[in-house]
Amino acid sequence: MKNKINDIHLQDRNGEPVFRIGIIENQEYLDFRVDGTFSIYDGAGNLLNSKIKSNLKWRVKISESRPGSEVFHLILFESYNYERAQKQLEIARQVDPETVIEVLGGDIYLADRKINNNTKYILVSGTYQNKLAAKKECKRFEPEFNPTVMKETVKQPRGLLEFFDAEYDHSGETKTSFKIVPQKVETKTHLYNIKSYDEILQKERYEDRVYNGSIEFRMDNRGKLMVISEIPLESYLKRVIYSEIGTDLPVEFIKSLAIVSRSEVLARVNHKHLGDPFDMCDWGHCLRYYGQDFNDENIETAVEETRGQVIYTDKNICNAFFNLICGGHTEDASGVWEIDETSQNHAKFDGKKQPKEFAHLEDEDTVRKWILTRPDAYCNLFGRQVPKSLEQYKKYFRWEVDYTRKELEDIIRKKTGEDIGVLFDIVPIQRGRSGRLKEIELIGSLKNYRIRDELKIRESLSRDYLESSCFIIEKELDDVGTPITFNFIGAGQGHGVGMCKTGAAVMALEGYKWRDILKHYFESCHIESIYQD
């Protein structure tokens, strides 16, 4: 990383930006088949095989490999404002005098025309040899900061990759990486028997996937095989939208999601996956990008008719967000993360008019009434006739989960590394404007322990994650007042920031157009295209 503002020139194809998505890693070998004509290039861009037409399966495997190496750092704080980052640096250096400010993003150019500036200043502390060691150091900076772990590759992997078709008519060997480049972006490449590990079932599983665009095979840091999908932005968004919502939702909703997703991608250029050979991953950390085959005219129409359109904040592209179902009220971005607030990401009631009795969800009595009722919000699906893909989200508008006290004590010990003894209570300290908890205190027989950050709260009180941090707790007590069980009653699923996908879909079903939907979720919404006419 560099300590100055960068000029970032996006790779493009006919004026459309191209992105690299990390989709597969840790494979010994992979089989693939390309539906149409393709060529093969080595990692330096040299042509190895030209205009191949083959219906055969191909295999790529590792002939030899030498793993790379990586280190880990803590990111303590991030801001688009240098002065604010400088003030936080003074606080951080009281714990670690070696903490520094580093710069991500910069001036972003598409076909030599500036389309955005996403310069971000981050506070970086420490160098650790593994992720676990870095995580253990997080507590040194709490409660002033909620550190996250960042990986940096310091030595690239090396090796030889071999590829050949089923009849060995075509074959080759190349160092470190090679790329399959179809003549047409819409050509489908099939990847077979991808191995992964199912944590729930505790066993290996295998699946096939389908992608458009170019496919790059290369060595990962463990010396195993990884795969990167290289694809133009608009084609990428079609697969993102399918991965996020399925296929049976109205086109006006899909248009709004396309614009939000496109904004998110372009606002976060060079903010993610530092040191990795790709721009984004294929799960919720970035944007979901599943390798499933599909055909949906609404998705095709929505992406093409909003082609290039993004949300702008003044002269820069808005760092837009979306969530699955907000539970009736969205949250401020600054209420969830240590980031700068923007007018587009303000919390608001997800309906026509906010009921006066629910104007202040930071208040404990108010949020209790809120969670125990079902306000007339767009994302309240009860009593509505909705498509099948929305039906499954009804369970998240209001939800409940129970744990015995001993179960919860074990979970807390495992997730936080803290032994608080007997858990007597979970006390809300601070809530955001949607009622989501920002800080709690665990009251124990051995110690009290505070947890900040909505995601850490959700993780620390569940075997996996609580659906959201907008919850209240009801306890069953024994004869001496010690809790027997903890009952979590909550609203919504996810962080709640930005556009509520469920609410936006309902708005479209009620006849709202995409501009109306975006204006509801993003205040002062200003839409422009990144492409020249």
VOFIDREN-725397 format. One record per residue (C-alpha): x, y, z. Coordinates in Angstrom, 1 decimal. Example, Ala and Ser with C-alpha at 12.3 -4.5 7.8 and 13.67 -1.06 7.14 Angstrom:
<pts>
PT       px       py       pz
PT     12.3     -4.5      7.8
PT     13.7     -1.1      7.1
</pts>
This chain:
<pts>
PT       px       py       pz
PT      0.0      0.0      0.0
PT      1.1      3.6     -0.6
PT      0.9      6.7      1.4
PT     -0.2      9.0     -1.4
PT     -3.4      9.4     -3.5
PT     -3.2      7.1     -6.5
PT     -4.4      7.3    -10.1
PT     -6.3      4.2    -10.8
PT     -7.0      3.4    -14.5
PT     -9.7      0.7    -14.8
PT     -9.1     -2.1    -17.2
PT    -11.9     -1.8    -19.8
PT    -13.4     -3.6    -22.8
PT    -14.9     -1.2    -25.3
PT    -15.2      1.5    -22.6
PT    -16.8     -0.8    -20.1
PT    -14.8     -1.6    -16.9
PT    -13.7     -5.1    -16.3
PT    -13.4     -6.6    -12.9
PT    -11.6     -9.7    -11.4
PT    -13.6    -11.8     -9.0
PT    -12.0    -14.5     -6.8
PT    -14.3    -17.5     -7.1
PT    -12.4    -20.7     -6.2
PT     -9.3    -21.6     -4.3
PT     -7.5    -24.5     -2.6
PT     -8.0    -27.1     -5.5
PT     -5.6    -29.8     -6.6
PT     -7.0    -29.8    -10.1
PT    -10.1    -28.7    -12.0
PT    -12.0    -29.8    -15.1
PT    -13.7    -27.3    -17.4
PT    -15.5    -27.0    -20.7
PT    -16.1    -23.9    -22.9
PT    -19.3    -23.7    -24.9
PT    -17.9    -21.5    -27.7
PT    -14.6    -20.5    -29.4
PT    -11.8    -19.5    -27.0
PT     -8.1    -18.7    -26.9
PT     -5.5    -19.4    -24.1
PT     -3.0    -16.8    -22.8
PT     -0.3    -17.2    -20.3
PT      0.1    -14.9    -17.2
PT      2.1    -12.4    -19.2
PT     -0.6    -12.0    -21.9
PT      1.2    -14.1    -24.5
PT     -1.1    -16.2    -26.8
PT     -0.6    -19.9    -26.3
PT     -3.5    -21.4    -28.3
PT     -5.8    -19.5    -30.7
PT     -9.5    -19.8    -31.6
PT    -10.1    -23.3    -30.1
PT    -13.4    -25.0    -30.8
PT    -13.8    -27.9    -28.5
PT    -16.8    -29.7    -26.9
PT    -14.4    -31.8    -24.8
PT    -13.7    -31.4    -21.1
PT    -10.3    -30.0    -20.3
PT     -8.2    -30.4    -17.1
PT     -5.8    -28.1    -15.4
PT     -3.6    -29.4    -12.7
PT     -0.5    -28.4    -10.7
PT      2.8    -29.8    -12.0
PT      4.8    -28.3     -9.2
PT      4.3    -25.5     -6.7
PT      6.0    -23.3     -4.2
PT      3.6    -21.5     -1.8
PT      3.6    -17.8     -1.3
PT      3.7    -16.1      2.1
PT      1.4    -13.5      3.8
PT      1.3    -11.4      6.9
PT     -1.7     -9.8      8.7
PT     -2.4     -6.3     10.0
PT     -5.1     -4.7     12.0
PT     -7.3     -2.0     10.5
PT     -8.4      0.2     13.4
PT    -10.3      2.9     11.6
PT    -11.2      4.2      8.2
PT    -12.4      7.5      6.9
PT    -12.7      9.6      3.7
PT    -11.5     12.6      5.8
PT     -7.8     12.9      6.5
PT     -8.2     15.2      9.5
PT    -10.6     12.8     11.2
PT     -8.2      9.9     10.5
PT     -5.3     12.0     12.0
PT     -7.3     12.6     15.2
PT     -8.0      8.8     15.6
PT     -4.3      8.1     14.9
PT     -3.3     10.1     18.0
PT     -5.6      7.9     20.1
PT     -4.4      4.7     18.5
PT     -0.7      5.6     19.0
PT     -1.3      5.6     22.8
PT     -1.7      1.8     22.4
PT      0.7      1.2     19.5
PT      3.1      4.0     18.7
PT      3.8      2.3     15.3
PT      0.3      2.8     14.0
PT      0.2      4.5     10.6
PT     -2.2      6.1      8.2
PT     -2.3      4.4      4.8
PT     -4.2      5.4      1.7
PT     -6.6      3.2     -0.3
PT     -8.4      4.0     -3.6
PT     -7.8      7.3     -5.4
PT     -8.7      9.1     -8.6
PT    -10.5      6.5    -10.7
PT    -10.4      6.7    -14.5
PT    -12.4      4.9    -17.1
PT    -11.0      5.2    -20.7
PT     -8.8      8.2    -19.5
PT    -11.9     10.0    -18.1
PT    -12.1     10.5    -14.3
PT    -15.4      9.0    -13.0
PT    -14.7      9.0     -9.2
PT    -12.5      9.7     -6.3
PT    -12.8      7.2     -3.5
PT     -9.6      8.0     -1.5
PT     -9.9      6.5      1.9
PT     -7.5      6.8      4.9
PT     -7.1      3.8      7.1
PT     -5.3      3.3     10.4
PT     -3.0      0.2     10.3
PT     -1.3     -1.5     13.2
PT      1.0     -4.4     13.6
PT      2.4     -7.1     11.5
PT      1.4    -10.7     12.4
PT      2.4    -14.0     11.0
PT     -1.1    -15.5     11.1
PT     -4.7    -14.5     11.4
PT     -5.2    -15.9     14.8
PT     -2.3    -13.9     16.3
PT     -3.7    -10.7     14.7
PT     -7.2    -11.4     16.2
PT     -5.7    -11.9     19.7
PT     -4.3     -8.4     19.5
PT     -7.7     -6.8     18.7
PT     -8.6     -6.5     22.4
PT     -5.7     -4.2     23.1
PT     -7.5     -1.5     21.1
PT    -11.0     -2.0     22.5
PT    -13.3     -0.2     23.3
PT    -11.9      2.8     21.4
PT    -11.6      0.8     18.2
PT    -13.2     -2.3     16.7
PT    -10.3     -3.7     14.7
PT    -10.6     -5.9     11.6
PT     -7.9     -8.2     10.2
PT     -6.3     -7.4      6.8
PT     -4.1     -9.8      4.9
PT     -1.1     -8.8      2.8
PT      0.7    -11.1      0.4
PT      4.5    -10.5      0.8
PT      5.8    -13.3     -1.4
PT      3.9    -14.5     -4.5
PT      3.4    -18.3     -5.1
PT      5.3    -19.9     -7.9
PT      4.8    -23.1     -9.9
PT      3.8    -24.8    -13.1
PT      0.3    -25.4    -14.3
PT     -0.5    -28.0    -16.9
PT     -3.6    -28.0    -19.1
PT     -4.9    -30.5    -21.7
PT     -8.2    -31.7    -23.3
PT     -9.7    -35.1    -22.8
PT     -8.1    -36.5    -26.0
PT     -4.8    -34.6    -25.5
PT     -5.2    -32.9    -28.9
PT     -4.4    -29.6    -27.1
PT     -2.1    -29.2    -24.2
PT      0.4    -26.9    -22.6
PT      2.3    -25.9    -19.5
PT      2.8    -22.4    -18.1
PT      4.3    -20.7    -15.0
PT      1.9    -19.6    -12.2
PT     -1.2    -18.7    -14.3
PT     -3.0    -18.8    -17.6
PT     -6.3    -17.5    -18.9
PT     -9.2    -18.9    -21.0
PT    -10.6    -16.0    -23.1
PT    -13.8    -16.8    -25.1
PT    -14.5    -14.7    -28.2
PT    -17.9    -13.6    -26.8
PT    -18.5    -12.4    -23.2
PT    -21.8    -14.3    -23.1
PT    -20.0    -17.7    -23.8
PT    -20.4    -20.0    -20.8
PT    -17.5    -21.8    -19.2
PT    -18.4    -24.8    -17.1
PT    -16.3    -25.8    -14.1
PT    -16.8    -29.3    -12.7
PT    -16.4    -31.1     -9.3
PT    -15.3    -28.1     -7.3
PT    -14.3    -29.3     -3.9
PT    -15.3    -27.4     -0.7
PT    -15.9    -28.3      2.9
PT    -19.4    -28.2      4.5
PT    -18.9    -27.0      8.1
PT    -22.4    -28.0      9.2
PT    -22.3    -31.5      7.8
PT    -18.6    -31.8      8.5
PT    -17.7    -33.4      5.2
PT    -16.4    -32.5      1.7
PT    -18.9    -31.7     -1.0
PT    -18.5    -31.2     -4.8
PT    -20.4    -28.9     -7.1
PT    -20.4    -27.7    -10.7
PT    -20.6    -24.0    -11.7
PT    -21.1    -21.8    -14.8
PT    -19.5    -18.4    -15.5
PT    -19.4    -15.9    -18.4
PT    -16.3    -14.0    -19.5
PT    -12.7    -15.0    -19.1
PT    -11.5    -17.6    -16.5
PT     -8.0    -17.4    -15.1
PT     -6.3    -20.4    -13.4
PT     -3.4    -19.6    -11.1
PT     -1.6    -20.6     -7.9
PT     -2.9    -19.4     -4.6
PT     -0.8    -18.6     -1.5
PT     -1.0    -22.3     -0.3
PT      0.4    -23.5     -3.6
PT     -2.9    -24.9     -4.6
PT     -5.1    -24.0     -7.6
PT     -7.4    -20.9     -7.6
PT     -9.7    -19.5    -10.2
PT    -10.6    -15.8    -11.0
PT    -13.5    -14.7    -13.1
PT    -12.6    -11.7    -15.3
PT    -15.8    -10.1    -16.6
PT    -17.1     -6.7    -17.8
PT    -19.2     -4.8    -15.2
PT    -22.7     -5.1    -16.8
PT    -22.3     -8.9    -17.3
PT    -21.0     -9.2    -13.8
PT    -24.0     -7.4    -12.4
PT    -26.5     -9.7    -14.1
PT    -25.0    -12.7    -12.2
PT    -24.7    -10.6     -9.0
PT    -28.4     -9.8     -9.1
PT    -29.5    -13.3     -9.8
PT    -27.3    -14.5     -6.9
PT    -28.9    -11.9     -4.6
PT    -32.6    -12.2     -5.5
PT    -33.4    -15.2     -7.8
PT    -35.6    -14.8    -10.9
PT    -39.2    -13.9    -10.2
PT    -39.2    -10.3     -9.0
PT    -40.4     -7.1    -10.8
PT    -38.1     -5.3    -13.2
PT    -38.4     -1.9    -11.5
PT    -37.0     -3.4     -8.3
PT    -34.2     -5.1    -10.2
PT    -33.3     -1.7    -11.8
PT    -32.9     -0.1     -8.4
PT    -30.7     -3.0     -7.2
PT    -28.6     -2.8    -10.4
PT    -27.9      0.9     -9.8
PT    -27.1      0.3     -6.1
PT    -24.8     -2.7     -6.9
PT    -23.1     -0.8     -9.7
PT    -22.5      2.1     -7.3
PT    -21.1     -0.2     -4.6
PT    -18.6     -1.8     -7.0
PT    -17.2      1.5     -8.4
PT    -17.2      3.2     -4.9
PT    -15.0      0.4     -3.5
PT    -12.3      0.0     -6.2
PT     -9.0     -0.8     -4.5
PT    -10.6     -0.9     -1.0
PT    -11.0     -4.7     -0.8
PT     -8.7     -7.7     -0.9
PT     -5.4     -5.8     -0.7
PT     -2.6     -7.9     -2.0
PT     -4.9    -10.4     -3.7
PT     -4.8    -10.9     -7.5
PT     -8.5    -10.0     -7.7
PT    -10.8     -7.0     -7.0
PT    -13.7     -8.7     -5.1
PT    -14.7    -12.1     -3.7
PT    -17.9    -14.0     -4.6
PT    -19.7    -13.9     -1.2
PT    -21.4    -11.3      1.0
PT    -18.1     -9.7      2.1
PT    -18.2     -8.0     -1.4
PT    -21.1     -9.0     -3.6
PT    -22.6    -12.5     -4.0
PT    -21.6    -14.0     -7.4
PT    -22.8    -17.6     -7.6
PT    -21.8    -19.8    -10.5
PT    -25.4    -21.0    -11.3
PT    -26.9    -21.1    -14.8
PT    -30.0    -18.9    -15.2
PT    -32.2    -17.1    -17.8
PT    -34.3    -14.2    -16.7
PT    -35.5    -11.5    -19.0
PT    -36.2     -9.0    -16.2
PT    -32.6     -9.1    -15.0
PT    -31.4     -8.7    -18.6
PT    -33.7     -5.8    -19.2
PT    -33.0     -4.1    -15.9
PT    -29.3     -4.1    -16.2
PT    -29.3     -3.0    -19.9
PT    -31.8     -0.2    -19.3
PT    -29.8      1.2    -16.4
PT    -26.5      0.6    -18.1
PT    -23.7      2.6    -16.4
PT    -26.0      4.5    -14.0
PT    -24.8      5.1    -10.5
PT    -25.7      7.1     -7.4
PT    -23.5     10.2     -6.9
PT    -22.7     12.1     -3.8
PT    -21.7     15.5     -5.1
PT    -19.0     14.6     -7.6
PT    -18.2     11.1     -6.3
PT    -20.0      7.8     -6.6
PT    -21.9      7.0     -3.4
PT    -20.7      4.1     -1.3
PT    -24.2      2.5     -1.5
PT    -25.4     -0.4      0.7
PT    -28.3     -2.8      0.7
PT    -29.6     -5.4      3.1
PT    -32.0     -8.3      2.9
PT    -34.8     -7.1      5.2
PT    -34.4     -4.2      7.6
PT    -37.3     -5.1      9.9
PT    -39.2     -1.8      9.3
PT    -36.4      0.7      9.8
PT    -33.0      1.2      8.1
PT    -29.9      2.2     10.0
PT    -27.3      4.9      9.6
PT    -24.1      3.7      8.1
PT    -22.2      5.3     10.9
PT    -24.5      3.5     13.3
PT    -23.0      0.2     12.2
PT    -19.5      0.9     11.0
PT    -16.7      3.3     12.0
PT    -17.2      5.2      8.7
PT    -18.2      8.7      7.6
PT    -21.9      9.5      7.4
PT    -23.4     10.5      4.0
PT    -26.8     11.9      3.3
PT    -27.6      8.9      1.1
PT    -27.2      6.4      3.9
PT    -29.4      7.9      6.7
PT    -31.7      5.7      8.7
PT    -35.4      6.0      7.9
PT    -38.7      4.2      8.4
PT    -39.4      1.7      5.7
PT    -42.9      2.8      4.9
PT    -45.0      5.7      3.8
PT    -45.1      7.6      7.1
PT    -43.3      6.7     10.4
PT    -45.7      6.2     13.4
PT    -45.0      8.9     16.0
PT    -44.8      6.3     18.8
PT    -41.8      4.8     17.0
PT    -39.8      8.0     16.3
PT    -37.0      7.2     18.8
PT    -36.0      3.6     18.6
PT    -32.8      4.3     20.5
PT    -35.0      4.3     23.6
PT    -35.4      0.9     25.3
PT    -39.2      1.2     26.0
PT    -39.8      2.3     22.5
PT    -37.8     -0.4     20.8
PT    -39.4     -3.1     22.9
PT    -42.9     -1.9     21.7
PT    -41.5     -1.8     18.1
PT    -40.1     -5.3     18.1
PT    -43.2     -6.8     19.8
PT    -45.5     -5.3     17.1
PT    -45.7     -5.5     13.3
PT    -45.7     -2.0     11.9
PT    -47.1     -1.3      8.5
PT    -43.7     -1.2      6.7
PT    -42.9     -2.2      3.1
PT    -40.9     -5.1      4.3
PT    -43.6     -6.5      6.5
PT    -44.8     -9.3      4.2
PT    -47.5    -10.7      6.5
PT    -50.9    -10.6      4.7
PT    -49.2     -9.7      1.4
PT    -49.4    -11.8     -1.8
PT    -45.7    -11.9     -2.9
PT    -43.6    -14.0     -5.3
PT    -42.1    -17.2     -4.0
PT    -38.6    -15.8     -3.7
PT    -39.9    -13.1     -1.2
PT    -42.0    -15.6      0.7
PT    -39.0    -17.1      2.4
PT    -38.1    -13.7      4.1
PT    -41.3    -13.4      6.1
PT    -39.5    -15.2      9.0
PT    -37.0    -12.4      9.3
PT    -39.3     -9.4      9.8
PT    -39.7    -10.6     13.4
PT    -37.8    -13.6     14.8
PT    -37.0    -15.5     18.0
PT    -34.3    -17.7     19.2
PT    -33.7    -19.4     22.6
PT    -30.6    -20.5     24.5
PT    -30.2    -22.0     27.9
PT    -27.9    -19.9     30.1
PT    -25.2    -22.6     30.0
PT    -25.4    -22.8     26.2
PT    -25.0    -19.1     26.0
PT    -22.1    -19.1     28.4
PT    -20.3    -21.7     26.3
PT    -21.0    -19.7     23.1
PT    -19.6    -16.4     24.7
PT    -16.5    -18.2     25.9
PT    -15.8    -19.7     22.5
PT    -16.6    -16.6     20.5
PT    -15.0    -13.9     22.7
PT    -12.3    -15.9     24.5
PT    -13.6    -14.5     27.8
PT    -14.8    -16.5     30.7
PT    -17.3    -14.3     32.5
PT    -18.6    -17.1     34.8
PT    -22.3    -17.3     35.3
PT    -24.2    -15.0     32.9
PT    -26.6    -12.9     34.9
PT    -27.7    -10.4     32.4
PT    -27.1     -8.8     29.0
PT    -27.5     -5.0     29.3
PT    -28.1     -2.7     26.3
PT    -25.7      0.2     26.4
PT    -26.3      2.0     23.1
PT    -28.7      1.6     20.1
PT    -28.8      3.1     16.6
PT    -31.7      4.9     15.1
PT    -33.2      1.5     13.9
PT    -33.0      0.0     17.3
PT    -30.0     -2.0     16.4
PT    -27.6     -2.5     19.3
PT    -24.2     -0.8     19.0
PT    -22.9     -1.8     22.4
PT    -23.9     -4.2     25.2
PT    -22.5     -5.3     28.5
PT    -22.4     -8.9     29.7
PT    -22.9     -9.2     33.5
PT    -21.1    -12.2     34.8
PT    -20.1    -13.7     38.2
PT    -16.4    -13.5     37.3
PT    -16.4    -10.3     35.3
PT    -18.4     -7.9     33.2
PT    -17.5     -7.6     29.6
PT    -18.6     -5.0     27.0
PT    -19.0     -5.8     23.2
PT    -19.2     -3.1     20.6
PT    -20.1     -3.4     16.9
PT    -23.4     -4.9     15.6
PT    -21.7     -7.8     13.9
PT    -19.6     -8.8     16.9
PT    -22.7     -8.6     19.1
PT    -24.6    -10.9     16.7
PT    -21.7    -13.3     16.5
PT    -20.9    -13.4     20.2
PT    -24.5    -14.4     21.3
PT    -25.1    -17.1     18.7
PT    -23.7    -20.4     17.5
PT    -23.6    -18.7     14.1
PT    -25.0    -15.1     14.0
PT    -28.2    -13.6     15.4
PT    -30.3    -12.4     12.5
PT    -29.7     -8.7     13.4
PT    -28.6     -6.7     16.4
PT    -32.1     -5.2     16.7
PT    -33.4     -7.4     19.6
PT    -34.7     -7.5     23.1
PT    -34.1    -10.2     25.6
PT    -36.6    -12.0     27.9
PT    -35.2    -14.2     30.6
PT    -36.6    -17.2     32.6
PT    -35.3    -17.1     36.1
PT    -34.9    -19.8     38.8
PT    -36.1    -19.4     42.4
PT    -33.1    -17.3     43.4
PT    -33.2    -15.1     40.3
PT    -30.5    -16.7     38.2
PT    -31.3    -17.0     34.5
PT    -32.3    -20.4     33.2
PT    -32.9    -19.3     29.6
PT    -32.4    -16.3     27.4
PT    -35.0    -15.6     24.7
PT    -33.9    -13.2     21.9
PT    -36.8    -11.5     20.1
PT    -35.6     -9.4     17.1
PT    -36.4     -7.5     13.9
PT    -34.9     -7.8     10.5
PT    -31.9     -9.6      9.0
PT    -28.5     -8.1      8.5
PT    -27.0     -4.6      9.2
PT    -30.0     -2.7      7.9
PT    -28.1      0.0      6.1
PT    -29.1      1.4      2.7
PT    -31.8     -0.2      0.5
PT    -33.9     -2.9      2.1
PT    -34.2     -5.5     -0.7
PT    -37.5     -6.9      0.6
PT    -39.0     -3.4      1.1
PT    -37.8     -2.3     -2.4
PT    -39.3     -5.3     -4.0
PT    -42.7     -4.7     -2.3
PT    -42.6     -1.0     -3.5
PT    -42.1     -2.3     -7.1
PT    -45.0     -4.7     -6.6
PT    -47.1     -1.7     -5.5
PT    -46.3      0.2     -8.7
PT    -43.4      2.4     -7.7
PT    -40.7      3.0    -10.4
PT    -37.0      2.6     -9.7
PT    -36.4      6.3     -9.2
PT    -39.1      6.4     -6.5
PT    -37.5      3.4     -4.8
PT    -34.0      4.9     -4.8
PT    -35.3      8.2     -3.5
PT    -37.1      6.4     -0.7
PT    -33.9      4.7      0.5
PT    -31.2      7.2     -0.5
PT    -31.8     10.9      0.4
PT    -30.8     13.5     -2.2
PT    -30.4     10.7     -4.7
PT    -28.6     11.9     -7.9
PT    -28.2      9.5    -10.8
PT    -25.6      9.8    -13.6
PT    -24.0      7.4    -16.1
PT    -20.3      6.5    -16.0
PT    -20.3      6.1    -19.8
PT    -20.0      8.8    -22.4
PT    -22.9      9.0    -24.8
</pts>
